[in-house]
Amino acid sequence: MAISVRFASAIHRRRAITLDAHGRVTLTGRTPRNDDRNGRAGNLKTTNLIRHVNETRCLRLLRRASPLSRADIARELGLTRATAGNVIAVLLEADLAIELNEPLEAGKVGRPGIRVALNPKGAFFVGIDVSSTWLAGVLVDFSGAVLNKITIPNSKNFREPEPVAQAIADLARRLVVGAGVDTKRVRGLGVSVPGIVSRDGVVVSAKLLEWEDVDIGQLVATSLGAPWRIRVCNDAVALSAAIGALDTHEPEDMLVVLLSEGIGAAIIRNGRVAEGASGFAGEIGHMVLSVRPEDAKSQTLGLLGGYSPFLPLLPDGQSIAEGLADLAAERNHGGVLEMKLETWAEVISVGLLNLIHILNPARIVLGGPLAVLFPRIQRRVDAILRANLLHGLALPPIKIAGIEADTVAVGAAGTLRDSIFLLPELDQIGNGVPVGRSPQFAEIASSYSER
């Protein structure tokens, strides 16, 4: 089955870009004879788009199975040797790929084999997770490995965006300098927050931080003073990137649930985060668990299902994540904890039941510091769900991932890293860099046009 996208312009009226069942890109139809300036520009844009797609497919292949020879890459992508060579040359020039000289096998003669792999040092990304209690920061390389991590308290001034932005900028610089990384190789800074984030990165509402309409990205950029791309996202979206929800090889519908101060979610459709009309999809913490409208501000999944009920049971001198982990590991649970766990199980069950009925996900993945307690209630939750699921619906598997304190920070950095591997949207073919690609990669487009 092929997907074809036809151009509506007069210049490309009989041209079409086609993706076949194997993901190969071809250009079909007649080439216009008119050689005017507009025609040449249109052809260049079309050619550059195809090259962008092939370059992204090459990066995705190297991420999945690296290192590979040029012949392997050409064969896997269905490209000619020459086309594959040109794509690889651009990735090498952009430092996103490197060549590896591999030793000869015993008994063989000749030159050692040269294979291509992702360049871990080709790009670096900073991720910082903001909560009312901490700022957790990490530095990751292009392979996704964490090179440095720092967590600092944020309990005194979290209500004031300006000092938080300054703290984020300072922490980002500490992470980079501490790892000995050249700041020019840092491609961006991802910031995750527990709240509603608009498409342009404005924090519309973060009740736990008491923020409304805060452009934290701009504040961080002003404090940072570095030309890094800054992306602000919801903490659940960051979690989905951290656990690899966007890296699945098969398109899948799943629900990623963050259990932390509140409860958030990322809805994954065909391997991508569903944003909704305003970019607010996944705000399940605001789900009202009551039939009374006046309870919309108090009886919500986020307020009832977050870790607030467990705070009185945590020892002093520990972070919340450490305290919850110790609480989950206790063998002899007192009556108070058991009652709180029973109530929590009912709250989580009602929330998941509604979400399964509405979204029908293939699987559910839980993460965040509070997820460490979920094994204590999973049997109870499964029983409630099975007893109340709509007839004909199967209970999706519920897995736990990403419970480390810095997991969301890793995901915040990963949202920028993952954008490099996203194929352009076919319904948004335009004049510039494909959708999802940062402005820094315009240099790749220019290098294409020069070849």
C-alpha positions as CSV (number, residue, x, y, z in Angstrom):
1,M,0.0,0.0,0.0
2,A,1.4,3.4,-1.0
3,I,0.6,6.8,0.4
4,S,0.6,9.5,-2.3
5,V,0.7,13.2,-1.8
6,R,-0.1,15.3,-4.8
7,F,0.9,19.0,-5.2
8,A,-1.9,21.4,-5.9
9,S,0.3,24.1,-7.4
10,A,0.4,24.7,-11.2
11,I,4.1,24.0,-11.2
12,H,3.7,20.5,-9.7
13,R,0.2,19.7,-10.9
14,R,1.3,16.4,-12.3
15,R,3.9,15.5,-9.7
16,A,3.5,13.4,-6.6
17,I,5.6,12.2,-3.7
18,T,4.9,8.5,-2.9
19,L,5.8,6.4,0.2
20,D,5.5,2.7,-0.5
21,A,4.8,0.0,2.1
22,H,8.5,-0.2,3.0
23,G,8.8,3.6,3.6
24,R,10.7,4.3,0.4
25,V,10.2,7.7,-1.2
26,T,9.7,8.2,-4.9
27,L,8.7,11.1,-7.1
28,T,6.2,10.2,-9.8
29,G,4.6,12.1,-12.6
30,R,5.8,14.4,-15.4
31,T,8.5,17.0,-14.8
32,P,7.3,20.4,-16.0
33,R,9.1,21.7,-19.1
34,N,8.7,25.3,-17.9
35,D,12.2,26.3,-16.7
36,D,11.3,29.6,-15.2
37,R,12.6,30.7,-11.8
38,N,9.5,29.5,-9.9
39,G,9.7,26.1,-11.6
40,R,13.3,25.6,-10.6
41,A,12.6,26.7,-7.0
42,G,9.7,24.3,-6.8
43,N,11.8,21.4,-8.1
44,L,14.6,22.3,-5.6
45,K,12.1,22.3,-2.7
46,T,10.7,18.9,-3.8
47,T,14.2,17.4,-4.2
48,N,15.3,18.8,-0.8
49,L,12.2,17.3,0.8
50,I,13.0,13.8,-0.5
51,R,16.6,14.2,0.7
52,H,15.3,15.3,4.1
53,V,13.1,12.2,4.3
54,N,15.9,9.9,3.3
55,E,18.4,11.6,5.8
56,T,15.9,11.1,8.6
57,R,15.2,7.5,7.6
58,C,19.0,6.9,7.7
59,L,19.2,8.3,11.2
60,R,16.3,6.2,12.3
61,L,18.0,3.1,10.9
62,L,21.3,3.9,12.6
63,R,19.5,4.4,15.9
64,R,17.9,1.0,15.6
65,A,20.8,-1.0,14.1
66,S,24.2,0.7,14.4
67,P,26.9,0.5,13.0
68,L,26.1,-0.4,9.4
69,S,28.0,-0.3,6.1
70,R,27.0,2.0,3.3
71,A,25.8,-1.1,1.4
72,D,23.7,-2.2,4.3
73,I,22.1,1.3,4.6
74,A,21.4,1.4,0.9
75,R,19.8,-2.0,0.9
76,E,17.7,-1.5,4.1
77,L,16.4,1.9,2.8
78,G,15.9,0.8,-0.8
79,L,18.2,3.5,-2.1
80,T,21.0,3.4,-4.7
81,R,24.6,3.4,-3.5
82,A,25.0,6.9,-4.7
83,T,22.0,8.3,-3.0
84,A,22.9,6.5,0.3
85,G,26.4,7.9,0.0
86,N,25.2,11.5,-0.4
87,V,22.9,11.2,2.6
88,I,25.6,9.7,4.7
89,A,28.0,12.4,3.6
90,V,25.6,15.1,4.9
91,L,25.2,13.4,8.2
92,L,29.0,13.0,8.6
93,E,29.4,16.7,7.8
94,A,26.7,17.6,10.4
95,D,28.6,15.4,13.0
96,L,25.5,13.4,13.5
97,A,27.2,10.3,12.2
98,I,30.8,8.9,12.4
99,E,32.8,6.3,10.5
100,L,34.2,3.3,12.4
101,N,37.2,1.4,11.1
102,E,36.5,-2.2,12.1
103,P,39.4,-4.7,12.3
104,L,39.5,-7.5,9.8
105,E,38.3,-11.0,10.8
106,A,40.9,-13.7,11.1
107,G,42.1,-15.1,7.8
108,K,40.8,-12.1,5.7
109,V,43.1,-9.7,3.9
110,G,42.5,-6.2,2.6
111,R,41.3,-2.9,4.1
112,P,39.4,-3.0,7.3
113,G,35.7,-2.5,6.9
114,I,34.2,1.0,7.4
115,R,30.8,1.2,9.0
116,V,28.7,4.2,9.9
117,A,27.1,4.8,13.3
118,L,25.4,7.6,15.2
119,N,28.0,10.0,16.7
120,P,27.3,10.2,20.5
121,K,29.4,13.4,20.6
122,G,27.7,15.0,17.7
123,A,24.9,16.6,19.8
124,F,24.1,17.1,23.4
125,F,20.8,17.9,25.1
126,V,19.9,19.3,28.6
127,G,16.7,18.3,30.3
128,I,15.3,19.8,33.5
129,D,12.2,18.7,35.3
130,V,10.5,21.4,37.4
131,S,8.4,20.5,40.5
132,S,7.5,22.4,43.6
133,T,10.1,20.5,45.6
134,W,13.1,20.0,43.2
135,L,14.8,20.8,39.9
136,A,16.2,17.6,38.5
137,G,18.6,18.2,35.6
138,V,20.5,15.9,33.2
139,L,22.8,16.1,30.2
140,V,22.5,13.5,27.6
141,D,24.4,12.8,24.4
142,F,23.1,11.9,20.9
143,S,23.0,8.2,21.8
144,G,20.7,9.1,24.8
145,A,23.3,8.2,27.5
146,V,23.2,10.4,30.6
147,L,26.5,12.2,31.1
148,N,25.7,14.3,34.1
149,K,22.9,14.7,36.6
150,I,22.2,17.2,39.3
151,T,19.2,17.7,41.6
152,I,18.6,20.8,43.6
153,P,15.8,21.9,45.9
154,N,13.1,24.2,44.6
155,S,10.8,24.5,47.6
156,K,11.4,28.1,48.6
157,N,10.7,30.1,45.5
158,F,8.8,27.8,43.1
159,R,5.8,30.2,42.9
160,E,8.0,32.9,41.4
161,P,8.8,32.1,37.7
162,E,11.7,34.5,37.4
163,P,14.0,33.0,40.0
164,V,13.0,29.5,38.9
165,A,14.0,30.5,35.3
166,Q,17.3,31.7,36.6
167,A,17.8,28.5,38.6
168,I,17.1,26.5,35.5
169,A,19.6,28.5,33.5
170,D,22.3,28.1,36.2
171,L,21.6,24.4,36.5
172,A,21.9,23.9,32.7
173,R,25.3,25.6,32.7
174,R,26.5,23.5,35.6
175,L,25.5,20.3,33.8
176,V,27.3,21.2,30.6
177,V,30.5,22.6,32.3
178,G,30.6,19.7,34.8
179,A,30.6,17.2,31.9
180,G,33.3,19.1,30.0
181,V,31.1,19.5,27.0
182,D,31.6,22.3,24.4
183,T,28.5,24.5,24.7
184,K,28.4,24.9,20.9
185,R,27.5,21.3,20.6
186,V,24.5,21.6,22.9
187,R,21.5,21.5,20.6
188,G,18.8,22.4,23.1
189,L,17.3,22.6,26.6
190,G,14.1,20.7,27.4
191,V,12.0,21.9,30.4
192,S,9.2,19.8,31.8
193,V,6.5,21.2,34.1
194,P,3.6,19.7,35.9
195,G,0.8,21.6,34.1
196,I,-0.9,22.6,30.9
197,V,1.5,23.7,28.3
198,S,0.4,25.4,25.0
199,R,1.8,24.5,21.6
200,D,4.2,27.6,21.8
201,G,5.6,26.5,25.2
202,V,3.6,28.8,27.5
203,V,2.6,27.3,30.8
204,V,-1.1,28.1,30.7
205,S,-1.8,26.6,34.1
206,A,0.4,24.7,36.6
207,K,-1.6,24.5,39.8
208,L,1.1,22.8,41.9
209,L,3.5,25.6,41.0
210,E,0.7,28.3,41.2
211,W,1.6,29.5,37.7
212,E,-0.7,30.9,35.0
213,D,0.2,32.1,31.5
214,V,3.9,31.9,32.2
215,D,6.3,31.9,29.3
216,I,9.0,30.1,31.2
217,G,10.9,29.3,28.0
218,Q,11.4,33.0,27.2
219,L,12.4,33.6,30.8
220,V,14.9,30.8,30.7
221,A,16.3,32.0,27.4
222,T,16.8,35.5,28.8
223,S,18.6,34.1,31.8
224,L,20.6,31.6,29.9
225,G,22.0,33.9,27.2
226,A,22.9,31.0,24.9
227,P,21.5,30.3,21.5
228,W,20.1,26.9,22.5
229,R,16.7,25.8,21.3
230,I,14.4,25.7,24.3
231,R,11.3,23.4,24.5
232,V,8.8,23.5,27.3
233,C,6.6,20.5,27.6
234,N,4.2,18.7,30.0
235,D,6.0,16.3,32.4
236,A,3.9,13.4,31.2
237,V,5.0,14.1,27.6
238,A,8.6,14.1,28.8
239,L,8.0,10.8,30.5
240,S,6.7,9.2,27.3
241,A,9.9,10.2,25.6
242,A,12.0,8.8,28.4
243,I,10.4,5.4,28.4
244,G,10.7,5.1,24.6
245,A,7.0,5.5,23.8
246,L,7.9,7.5,20.7
247,D,10.6,5.0,19.6
248,T,8.4,2.0,19.1
249,H,9.0,0.2,15.8
250,E,5.3,-0.6,15.3
251,P,2.6,2.1,15.5
252,E,0.8,1.6,18.7
253,D,-1.9,3.3,20.8
254,M,-0.9,3.5,24.4
255,L,-1.4,5.6,27.5
256,V,1.5,6.9,29.5
257,V,0.5,7.9,33.0
258,L,2.8,10.0,35.3
259,L,2.2,9.4,39.0
260,S,3.8,12.3,40.9
261,E,2.6,15.4,42.8
262,G,-0.4,15.2,40.5
263,I,-1.3,12.9,37.7
264,G,-0.7,13.6,34.0
265,A,-0.7,11.5,30.9
266,A,0.5,11.4,27.3
267,I,-1.8,9.8,24.8
268,I,0.2,8.0,22.1
269,R,-1.5,7.4,18.7
270,N,0.4,5.6,16.0
271,G,3.7,6.3,17.9
272,R,3.2,10.0,18.3
273,V,1.8,12.1,21.1
274,A,-1.8,13.2,20.5
275,E,-1.8,16.9,21.3
276,G,-5.5,17.8,20.8
277,A,-7.0,21.0,19.3
278,S,-5.2,23.3,21.7
279,G,-2.3,21.1,22.6
280,F,-3.8,20.2,26.0
281,A,-4.7,16.5,25.4
282,G,-3.7,14.2,28.2
283,E,-4.6,16.4,31.2
284,I,-6.2,13.5,33.0
285,G,-5.4,15.0,36.4
286,H,-8.3,17.4,35.9
287,M,-10.7,14.5,35.4
288,V,-13.5,15.2,38.0
289,L,-14.3,12.1,40.1
290,S,-17.7,13.4,41.3
291,V,-21.2,14.0,39.9
292,R,-21.3,17.5,41.4
293,P,-19.9,20.3,39.2
294,E,-18.7,22.3,42.3
295,D,-16.3,19.4,43.0
296,A,-14.3,20.2,39.9
297,K,-11.7,22.1,41.9
298,S,-11.3,19.5,44.7
299,Q,-12.4,16.0,43.6
300,T,-10.1,15.5,40.7
301,L,-7.9,12.5,39.8
302,G,-4.8,14.6,40.2
303,L,-5.6,15.9,43.7
304,L,-6.9,12.6,45.0
305,G,-4.4,10.3,43.2
306,G,-1.1,12.3,43.8
307,Y,1.4,11.6,46.5
308,S,0.0,14.2,49.0
309,P,-1.8,11.5,51.2
310,F,1.5,9.7,51.7
311,L,3.6,12.7,52.6
312,P,2.9,12.4,56.4
313,L,4.3,8.9,56.3
314,L,7.6,9.9,54.8
315,P,10.7,10.3,57.0
316,D,12.4,13.7,57.3
317,G,15.8,14.2,55.6
318,Q,14.9,12.3,52.4
319,S,13.7,13.4,49.0
320,I,10.1,12.5,48.2
321,A,11.2,10.0,45.6
322,E,13.6,8.3,48.1
323,G,10.9,8.3,50.8
324,L,8.3,6.7,48.6
325,A,10.8,4.0,47.5
326,D,11.5,3.2,51.1
327,L,7.8,3.2,51.9
328,A,7.2,0.7,49.1
329,A,10.0,-1.5,50.3
330,E,8.7,-1.8,53.9
331,R,7.7,-5.3,54.8
332,N,5.4,-4.5,57.8
333,H,2.9,-2.0,56.7
334,G,0.9,-0.3,59.4
335,G,-2.9,0.1,59.3
336,V,-2.6,3.8,58.3
337,L,-0.7,3.0,55.2
338,E,-2.9,0.1,54.3
339,M,-6.0,2.4,54.5
340,K,-4.3,5.0,52.3
341,L,-3.3,2.4,49.8
342,E,-6.9,1.0,49.6
343,T,-8.3,4.5,49.0
344,W,-5.6,5.2,46.4
345,A,-6.4,1.9,44.6
346,E,-10.0,3.0,44.3
347,V,-9.1,6.4,43.0
348,I,-6.6,5.1,40.4
349,S,-9.1,2.3,39.3
350,V,-11.9,4.8,38.6
351,G,-9.5,7.0,36.6
352,L,-8.1,4.2,34.6
353,L,-11.5,2.7,34.0
354,N,-12.8,6.0,32.4
355,L,-9.6,6.3,30.3
356,I,-9.8,2.7,29.0
357,H,-13.4,3.3,28.0
358,I,-12.6,6.5,26.2
359,L,-9.2,5.8,24.7
360,N,-9.1,2.0,24.4
361,P,-5.3,1.9,24.6
362,A,-3.2,-1.2,23.6
363,R,-1.3,-0.9,26.9
364,I,-0.8,1.5,29.8
365,V,2.6,2.5,31.1
366,L,3.0,4.0,34.5
367,G,5.9,6.2,35.7
368,G,7.0,8.8,38.1
369,P,8.0,8.6,41.8
370,L,4.6,7.4,43.0
371,A,4.6,4.5,40.6
372,V,6.9,2.6,42.9
373,L,3.9,2.0,45.2
374,F,1.7,0.7,42.4
375,P,2.7,-3.0,42.8
376,R,1.2,-2.8,46.3
377,I,-2.3,-2.1,44.8
378,Q,-2.0,-3.7,41.3
379,R,-4.0,-6.8,42.2
380,R,-6.7,-4.7,43.6
381,V,-6.8,-2.4,40.7
382,D,-6.9,-5.3,38.2
383,A,-9.8,-6.8,40.0
384,I,-11.8,-3.6,40.0
385,L,-11.1,-3.0,36.3
386,R,-12.0,-6.5,35.3
387,A,-15.3,-6.3,37.2
388,N,-16.4,-3.0,35.7
389,L,-15.0,-2.9,32.1
390,L,-17.5,-2.6,29.3
391,H,-18.4,-6.0,27.9
392,G,-16.1,-6.8,24.9
393,L,-13.2,-4.7,26.1
394,A,-10.0,-6.5,27.2
395,L,-8.0,-5.2,30.1
396,P,-4.8,-3.7,28.5
397,P,-1.5,-4.7,30.2
398,I,-0.4,-2.2,32.8
399,K,3.4,-1.9,33.1
400,I,5.7,0.2,35.3
401,A,8.6,2.2,33.9
402,G,10.5,5.3,34.6
403,I,10.3,5.5,38.4
404,E,13.8,7.1,38.9
405,A,13.8,10.7,40.2
406,D,15.5,12.0,37.0
407,T,13.5,10.0,34.5
408,V,11.3,13.0,33.5
409,A,14.3,15.2,33.1
410,V,15.8,12.6,30.8
411,G,12.6,12.7,28.8
412,A,12.6,16.5,28.6
413,A,16.0,16.3,26.9
414,G,14.7,13.3,24.9
415,T,11.9,15.3,23.3
416,L,14.6,17.5,21.6
417,R,16.7,14.5,20.7
418,D,13.7,12.6,19.3
419,S,12.7,15.5,17.1
420,I,15.7,14.8,15.0
421,F,14.3,11.3,14.1
422,L,10.8,12.4,13.2
423,L,9.8,12.1,9.6
424,P,8.1,15.2,8.1
425,E,4.4,15.3,8.1
426,L,3.1,14.7,4.6
427,D,0.2,17.1,5.0
428,Q,2.6,19.9,6.0
429,I,5.0,19.9,3.1
430,G,6.3,23.4,2.9
431,N,9.2,25.5,2.0
432,G,11.4,25.1,5.0
433,V,12.8,22.4,7.3
434,P,10.4,19.5,7.8
435,V,8.1,19.5,10.8
436,G,9.8,18.5,14.0
437,R,13.2,19.5,12.8
438,S,14.9,22.3,14.7
439,P,16.1,25.5,13.0
440,Q,19.7,24.4,13.5
441,F,19.3,21.7,10.9
442,A,18.6,24.2,8.2
443,E,22.4,23.9,7.6
444,I,21.7,20.3,6.4
445,A,19.2,21.6,3.8
446,S,21.7,24.1,2.6
447,S,24.4,21.5,2.3
448,Y,22.0,19.4,0.3
449,S,21.3,22.1,-2.2
450,E,25.0,22.7,-2.7
451,R,25.6,19.1,-3.7
